[in-house]
Every structure is written in structure tokens, then in C-alpha cells.
Amino acid sequence: MVYFKSSLLSYLFIIGNVIIKTSFEESYYDSDESNSASVKEGQYKNVFDSVFYGLYKRDSKPSPTSYEEEQYNKLSSISLNDLETKQNGNIIVAHQAQTIQQLRRTIRRLRRRDRRERLQFKRRMNQRRRINRRKELRLKRQFKTTLNKVRDTLLKRIKEIREKYEKLLYKATSTAAATTTTEAATTTTTTTTTTTTTTTTTTTTTTTTTTTTTTTTTTTTTTTTTTSTTTTSTTTTTAAG
């Protein structure tokens, strides 16, 4: 029985040394992290004490050395660090998963809001287009009606003015044709036996007709020329003697 217990202790020490050696070679953790888990380390120490110290007491062997206690403490701290690391990793993973879910919900909410706002914007734009189209048609009808009214008024006024001036022109032309005057020219001729007198009389007749739009000036000149011929007779008397 004593031999079995001794072999069991040796086997446990070998396993502990192998674990410690591999853990130090990989160097996962810092020495300061062992101080953060002092409570759990004490719990693990009590477990190891209850196992190994009980066996020593039963075998009536001395207590383990300081080196062995140090190995126990390192082994327990490594185990605690492993547990804390796994726990922290699980917390981080859970936090990341929660964050991802929140982000997905936020993205879905933003997409729904974007679709809703797009639909509202399209409705407003279509409504504004319909309003503008109706307003444009109404303004076109008003402009066309006003243009037709102004054009009809101008054409009517132009027609009235044209008729008025045509009447005035016709009246002036008929008055000028009715008041035409003609005067004759007068000629006077005086002849003397010894003296030849030539008198030339020029009579100028001017007729002026004035209307509102037309001015006509007519000038008539009549010239009469009389030529007198003087005849001289020579008488020759011959005396007979």
C-alpha cells in the first residue's frame, strides 16, 4: 500500500513538471497576472494541499519542500490563468456576437427607413409634377385667351382707322375734280404808220386746289408776239425842161 502511494505521488510530480515545463516554454502569460487571481489560487492551493499533504501525513512523511510548493503554486496559477483566459475569451466572443447583432438590426432599421423615405420622396415628386402640369396648362389657356382678345381688338381698331382714312381720301379727291378753273389768255396789238409799236401781253393763270392729303398746283402761261412791218416808198420826180 505504501509503495502504491509513493508511486502515485511520483507519477503526479512527473505530470506536474511536464505541464510546468511546457507552459514555461510557450510563455503565454506574464508574472503579474498571477497576482490578479489570488482568491482562486488559494482555493486551488487548498485542493492540492488536501490531496498531497494528506498523502504525506498518511505515510508519515515530511512536508513538501519550498520548491515543491512553488511548483504547486505555479501549476495552480497557470490553471487559473487558463480558466480566466477562456472566460474572458468567451465574454469577448459573446460581446462581439451581441455587437454584430446590434449592427445588423441597425442596418435593417436604416434600410427600412431609407426605403420609406424614398417612397415618400417619390410620392411628393409625383404630386408636385401633377400640380405643376395643371398649373402650366391653366397658364397656357389664359395666355391663349388673352392673346386672342388683344389680337381681335387690334384688328378691329385697324379696320376702323382704315375705313376712316379711305372715306377722307375719297372725299378730298372728288372735291378737287369739281373745282377746276380755266382762264384764257388776252393779246393786244397796236400799229402806227410811222411808228411801229409791238406790245406783248403775258397772262398767267394759276389754279391751286388744296385738300387734306393732296396739293395740286396748275400753272398756265400764254404768250402772243405781234410783229409789225414798216414799208418805205421812195418817189422820184423828174422835171422836163
SEVEXDO-510717 format. One record per residue (C-alpha): residue number from 1; y, z, x. Coordinates in Angstrom, 1 decimal. Example, Ala and Ser with C-alpha at 12.3 -4.5 7.8 and 13.67 -1.06 7.14 Angstrom:
BEGIN
<n:1; v:-4.5; w:7.8; u:12.3> $
<n:2; v:-1.1; w:7.1; u:13.7> $
// end
This chain:
BEGIN
<n:1; v:0.0; w:0.0; u:0.0> $
<n:2; v:2.4; w:0.9; u:2.8> $
<n:3; v:1.5; w:-2.3; u:4.6> $
<n:4; v:2.3; w:-4.3; u:1.5> $
<n:5; v:5.7; w:-2.7; u:1.1> $
<n:6; v:6.5; w:-3.3; u:4.7> $
<n:7; v:5.5; w:-7.0; u:4.5> $
<n:8; v:7.6; w:-7.3; u:1.3> $
<n:9; v:10.6; w:-5.9; u:3.0> $
<n:10; v:10.2; w:-8.2; u:5.9> $
<n:11; v:9.9; w:-11.1; u:3.6> $
<n:12; v:13.1; w:-10.1; u:1.8> $
<n:13; v:15.0; w:-9.7; u:5.0> $
<n:14; v:13.9; w:-13.1; u:6.2> $
<n:15; v:15.1; w:-14.7; u:2.9> $
<n:16; v:18.4; w:-12.9; u:3.1> $
<n:17; v:19.0; w:-14.0; u:6.7> $
<n:18; v:18.2; w:-17.6; u:5.9> $
<n:19; v:20.7; w:-17.6; u:2.9> $
<n:20; v:23.4; w:-15.9; u:5.0> $
<n:21; v:22.9; w:-18.4; u:7.8> $
<n:22; v:23.1; w:-21.5; u:5.6> $
<n:23; v:26.1; w:-20.1; u:3.8> $
<n:24; v:28.0; w:-19.5; u:7.0> $
<n:25; v:27.1; w:-22.9; u:8.4> $
<n:26; v:28.5; w:-24.6; u:5.3> $
<n:27; v:31.6; w:-22.2; u:5.3> $
<n:28; v:32.5; w:-22.5; u:1.6> $
<n:29; v:34.7; w:-19.6; u:1.3> $
<n:30; v:37.4; w:-17.6; u:3.1> $
<n:31; v:37.0; w:-13.9; u:4.1> $
<n:32; v:39.9; w:-12.9; u:1.8> $
<n:33; v:38.1; w:-14.0; u:-1.3> $
<n:34; v:35.6; w:-11.2; u:-0.9> $
<n:35; v:38.3; w:-8.6; u:-1.5> $
<n:36; v:39.1; w:-10.0; u:-4.9> $
<n:37; v:35.7; w:-9.1; u:-6.3> $
<n:38; v:35.4; w:-5.6; u:-5.1> $
<n:39; v:34.2; w:-4.3; u:-8.5> $
<n:40; v:31.4; w:-6.8; u:-8.9> $
<n:41; v:30.5; w:-6.4; u:-5.3> $
<n:42; v:29.9; w:-2.6; u:-5.9> $
<n:43; v:27.7; w:-3.5; u:-8.8> $
<n:44; v:25.6; w:-5.8; u:-6.7> $
<n:45; v:25.5; w:-3.2; u:-3.9> $
<n:46; v:24.1; w:-0.6; u:-6.3> $
<n:47; v:21.4; w:-3.1; u:-7.2> $
<n:48; v:20.4; w:-3.8; u:-3.6> $
<n:49; v:20.6; w:0.0; u:-2.8> $
<n:50; v:18.4; w:0.8; u:-5.8> $
<n:51; v:15.8; w:-1.8; u:-4.6> $
<n:52; v:15.8; w:-1.4; u:-0.8> $
<n:53; v:16.8; w:2.2; u:-0.4> $
<n:54; v:14.2; w:3.2; u:-3.0> $
<n:55; v:11.5; w:1.5; u:-1.0> $
<n:56; v:12.7; w:3.2; u:2.2> $
<n:57; v:12.6; w:6.6; u:0.5> $
<n:58; v:9.2; w:6.0; u:-0.8> $
<n:59; v:8.0; w:5.0; u:2.6> $
<n:60; v:9.8; w:7.9; u:4.1> $
<n:61; v:11.6; w:5.6; u:6.5> $
<n:62; v:15.1; w:6.0; u:7.8> $
<n:63; v:18.1; w:4.4; u:6.0> $
<n:64; v:19.1; w:0.8; u:6.9> $
<n:65; v:21.4; w:0.3; u:9.8> $
<n:66; v:25.0; w:-0.8; u:9.6> $
<n:67; v:24.1; w:-4.3; u:10.4> $
<n:68; v:21.7; w:-4.4; u:7.5> $
<n:69; v:24.3; w:-3.0; u:5.2> $
<n:70; v:26.8; w:-5.6; u:6.4> $
<n:71; v:24.2; w:-8.3; u:5.7> $
<n:72; v:23.7; w:-6.9; u:2.2> $
<n:73; v:27.4; w:-6.8; u:1.6> $
<n:74; v:27.9; w:-10.4; u:2.8> $
<n:75; v:25.0; w:-11.6; u:0.7> $
<n:76; v:26.4; w:-9.8; u:-2.4> $
<n:77; v:29.9; w:-11.2; u:-1.8> $
<n:78; v:28.5; w:-14.7; u:-1.4> $
<n:79; v:26.7; w:-14.4; u:-4.7> $
<n:80; v:29.8; w:-13.0; u:-6.4> $
<n:81; v:31.9; w:-15.9; u:-5.0> $
<n:82; v:29.3; w:-18.4; u:-6.2> $
<n:83; v:29.5; w:-16.8; u:-9.7> $
<n:84; v:33.3; w:-16.8; u:-9.7> $
<n:85; v:33.4; w:-20.4; u:-8.5> $
<n:86; v:31.1; w:-21.6; u:-11.2> $
<n:87; v:33.0; w:-19.6; u:-13.8> $
<n:88; v:36.4; w:-21.0; u:-12.6> $
<n:89; v:34.9; w:-24.5; u:-12.4> $
<n:90; v:33.7; w:-24.1; u:-16.0> $
<n:91; v:37.1; w:-22.9; u:-17.0> $
<n:92; v:38.8; w:-25.8; u:-15.3> $
<n:93; v:36.4; w:-28.3; u:-16.8> $
<n:94; v:36.9; w:-26.7; u:-20.3> $
<n:95; v:40.7; w:-26.8; u:-19.8> $
<n:96; v:40.6; w:-30.4; u:-18.7> $
<n:97; v:38.5; w:-31.3; u:-21.7> $
<n:98; v:40.9; w:-29.5; u:-24.0> $
<n:99; v:43.8; w:-31.2; u:-22.3> $
<n:100; v:42.1; w:-34.6; u:-22.8> $
<n:101; v:41.5; w:-33.9; u:-26.4> $
<n:102; v:45.1; w:-32.9; u:-26.9> $
<n:103; v:46.3; w:-36.1; u:-25.2> $
<n:104; v:44.0; w:-38.2; u:-27.4> $
<n:105; v:45.3; w:-36.5; u:-30.5> $
<n:106; v:48.9; w:-37.0; u:-29.3> $
<n:107; v:48.2; w:-40.7; u:-28.6> $
<n:108; v:46.7; w:-41.2; u:-32.1> $
<n:109; v:49.7; w:-39.5; u:-33.7> $
<n:110; v:52.1; w:-41.6; u:-31.7> $
<n:111; v:50.2; w:-44.8; u:-32.6> $
<n:112; v:50.3; w:-43.9; u:-36.3> $
<n:113; v:54.0; w:-43.1; u:-36.1> $
<n:114; v:54.6; w:-46.4; u:-34.3> $
<n:115; v:52.7; w:-48.4; u:-37.0> $
<n:116; v:54.6; w:-46.6; u:-39.7> $
<n:117; v:58.0; w:-47.2; u:-38.1> $
<n:118; v:57.1; w:-50.9; u:-37.5> $
<n:119; v:56.2; w:-51.3; u:-41.2> $
<n:120; v:59.4; w:-49.6; u:-42.3> $
<n:121; v:61.4; w:-51.8; u:-39.9> $
<n:122; v:59.8; w:-55.0; u:-41.3> $
<n:123; v:60.4; w:-53.9; u:-44.9> $
<n:124; v:64.1; w:-53.2; u:-44.1> $
<n:125; v:64.5; w:-56.5; u:-42.3> $
<n:126; v:62.9; w:-58.5; u:-45.1> $
<n:127; v:65.1; w:-56.7; u:-47.6> $
<n:128; v:68.2; w:-57.4; u:-45.5> $
<n:129; v:67.2; w:-61.1; u:-45.3> $
<n:130; v:66.9; w:-61.4; u:-49.0> $
<n:131; v:70.2; w:-59.7; u:-49.6> $
<n:132; v:71.9; w:-62.0; u:-47.0> $
<n:133; v:70.3; w:-65.1; u:-48.6> $
<n:134; v:71.5; w:-64.2; u:-52.1> $
<n:135; v:75.0; w:-63.5; u:-50.7> $
<n:136; v:75.0; w:-66.8; u:-48.8> $
<n:137; v:74.0; w:-68.7; u:-52.0> $
<n:138; v:76.7; w:-67.0; u:-54.0> $
<n:139; v:79.4; w:-67.7; u:-51.5> $
<n:140; v:78.3; w:-71.4; u:-51.3> $
<n:141; v:78.6; w:-71.7; u:-55.1> $
<n:142; v:82.0; w:-70.0; u:-55.1> $
<n:143; v:83.3; w:-72.3; u:-52.3> $
<n:144; v:82.0; w:-75.4; u:-54.0> $
<n:145; v:83.6; w:-74.4; u:-57.3> $
<n:146; v:86.9; w:-73.6; u:-55.7> $
<n:147; v:86.8; w:-76.9; u:-53.7> $
<n:148; v:86.2; w:-78.9; u:-56.9> $
<n:149; v:89.0; w:-77.2; u:-58.7> $
<n:150; v:91.5; w:-77.8; u:-55.9> $
<n:151; v:90.4; w:-81.4; u:-55.5> $
<n:152; v:90.8; w:-82.1; u:-59.2> $
<n:153; v:94.2; w:-80.5; u:-59.2> $
<n:154; v:95.4; w:-82.6; u:-56.2> $
<n:155; v:94.1; w:-85.8; u:-57.7> $
<n:156; v:95.8; w:-85.2; u:-61.0> $
<n:157; v:99.1; w:-84.4; u:-59.2> $
<n:158; v:98.8; w:-87.5; u:-57.0> $
<n:159; v:98.2; w:-89.6; u:-60.1> $
<n:160; v:101.3; w:-88.2; u:-61.9> $
<n:161; v:103.5; w:-88.9; u:-58.9> $
<n:162; v:102.2; w:-92.4; u:-58.5> $
<n:163; v:102.8; w:-93.3; u:-62.2> $
<n:164; v:106.3; w:-91.8; u:-62.0> $
<n:165; v:107.4; w:-93.9; u:-59.0> $
<n:166; v:105.8; w:-97.0; u:-60.4> $
<n:167; v:107.9; w:-96.7; u:-63.5> $
<n:168; v:111.1; w:-96.2; u:-61.4> $
<n:169; v:110.3; w:-99.2; u:-59.3> $
<n:170; v:109.7; w:-101.4; u:-62.3> $
<n:171; v:113.0; w:-100.3; u:-64.0> $
<n:172; v:115.0; w:-101.0; u:-60.8> $
<n:173; v:113.5; w:-104.5; u:-60.4> $
<n:174; v:114.3; w:-105.5; u:-64.0> $
<n:175; v:117.9; w:-104.3; u:-63.7> $
<n:176; v:118.6; w:-106.3; u:-60.5> $
<n:177; v:117.3; w:-109.5; u:-62.1> $
<n:178; v:119.6; w:-109.2; u:-65.1> $
<n:179; v:122.9; w:-108.6; u:-63.2> $
<n:180; v:123.1; w:-111.7; u:-61.0> $
<n:181; v:126.6; w:-113.3; u:-60.9> $
<n:182; v:127.6; w:-116.8; u:-59.6> $
<n:183; v:131.1; w:-117.9; u:-58.8> $
<n:184; v:132.3; w:-121.4; u:-58.0> $
<n:185; v:134.5; w:-122.5; u:-55.1> $
<n:186; v:138.0; w:-123.9; u:-55.6> $
<n:187; v:139.6; w:-126.8; u:-53.5> $
<n:188; v:143.4; w:-127.8; u:-53.4> $
<n:189; v:144.7; w:-131.0; u:-51.7> $
<n:190; v:148.4; w:-131.9; u:-51.3> $
<n:191; v:149.5; w:-135.4; u:-50.0> $
<n:192; v:153.1; w:-136.4; u:-49.0> $
<n:193; v:154.3; w:-139.9; u:-48.0> $
<n:194; v:156.0; w:-138.9; u:-44.8> $
<n:195; v:154.2; w:-135.7; u:-44.0> $
<n:196; v:150.6; w:-135.2; u:-44.1> $
<n:197; v:149.5; w:-131.7; u:-45.1> $
<n:198; v:146.0; w:-130.6; u:-45.0> $
<n:199; v:145.2; w:-127.4; u:-46.9> $
<n:200; v:141.7; w:-125.8; u:-46.6> $
<n:201; v:140.8; w:-123.1; u:-49.0> $
<n:202; v:137.7; w:-121.0; u:-48.5> $
<n:203; v:136.4; w:-118.9; u:-51.3> $
<n:204; v:133.8; w:-116.2; u:-50.5> $
<n:205; v:131.8; w:-114.7; u:-53.4> $
<n:206; v:129.8; w:-111.5; u:-52.7> $
<n:207; v:127.4; w:-110.1; u:-55.2> $
<n:208; v:126.0; w:-106.6; u:-54.4> $
<n:209; v:123.2; w:-105.2; u:-56.5> $
<n:210; v:122.2; w:-101.6; u:-55.8> $
<n:211; v:119.0; w:-99.8; u:-57.2> $
<n:212; v:117.3; w:-96.5; u:-56.3> $
<n:213; v:114.9; w:-98.1; u:-53.9> $
<n:214; v:116.1; w:-101.7; u:-53.2> $
<n:215; v:119.5; w:-103.0; u:-52.0> $
<n:216; v:120.2; w:-106.7; u:-52.2> $
<n:217; v:123.3; w:-108.4; u:-50.7> $
<n:218; v:124.1; w:-112.1; u:-51.5> $
<n:219; v:126.9; w:-113.9; u:-49.7> $
<n:220; v:128.1; w:-117.5; u:-50.8> $
<n:221; v:130.6; w:-119.4; u:-48.7> $
<n:222; v:132.2; w:-122.7; u:-49.9> $
<n:223; v:134.3; w:-124.8; u:-47.5> $
<n:224; v:136.3; w:-128.0; u:-48.6> $
<n:225; v:138.0; w:-130.2; u:-46.0> $
<n:226; v:140.6; w:-132.9; u:-47.0> $
<n:227; v:141.7; w:-135.5; u:-44.5> $
<n:228; v:145.0; w:-137.5; u:-45.2> $
<n:229; v:145.6; w:-140.9; u:-43.6> $
<n:230; v:149.2; w:-142.0; u:-42.8> $
<n:231; v:149.9; w:-145.7; u:-42.8> $
<n:232; v:152.9; w:-147.1; u:-40.9> $
<n:233; v:154.2; w:-150.5; u:-41.8> $
<n:234; v:156.5; w:-152.5; u:-39.4> $
<n:235; v:158.7; w:-155.1; u:-40.9> $
<n:236; v:160.2; w:-157.8; u:-38.6> $
<n:237; v:163.3; w:-159.6; u:-39.8> $
<n:238; v:164.3; w:-162.9; u:-38.1> $
<n:239; v:167.8; w:-164.3; u:-38.6> $
<n:240; v:168.3; w:-168.1; u:-38.8> $
<n:241; v:171.2; w:-169.3; u:-37.1> $
// end
